[in-house]
């Protein structure tokens, strides 16, 4: 399938989604896939809101990108942050970098910084979009393009699920889509600064995320059912 065909398929999918649902949002990690979707939503003037989660530990390059989006697309992305009492309790219990100590500690950190803010962001919505792709990791191989999200009681869509990494980057280059500068420094997947490193040649796309853990645990909880 050509990139042009991929694009037409994506537009058709997005239009079908907004015909089915009144309130649709894109949960943007500000990674390259979500920037592709942001570009398409703005270019096609689709009625899809966009938000992101600022965990308080994001790289400076990610914050710079957020500012560039506002200037380039004339778009203000809604930002959700962790609740102060939750964050204070977390740091009191495990320290500033306690997430290195165990998978449970890391997941507790992700819950406070990502999962709970996501729940607030999705309140009142009918459907949400992500930039997830099957190729990204073994934890995403069984995903579907749409599924009921029982945690938040709405439909979740993954419109880029079958896109390859090369297809994403071809579209981005050809259409001058903004993206995080860290992608050019060996970071195919970008999360919180202390939990993300550049990947080595031959490693999978998400091997730089929580690199001290086993591959099967490398999800923050945003895309894993909690209920």
Secondary structure, 3 states (H helix, E strand, C coil): CCHHHHHHHHHHHHHHHHHHCCCEEEEECCCHHHHHHHHHHHHCCCCCEEEEEECCCECHHHHHHHHHHHHHHCCCCEEEECCHHHHHHHHHHHCCCHHHCCHHHHHHHHHHHHHHHHHHHCCCCCEEECCCCHHHCHHHCCCCCEEEECCCCEEEECCCCCCCHHHHHHHHHHCCCCCCHHHHHCCCCCCEHHHECCCCCCCCCCCCECCCCCHHHCCCCCCCCCC
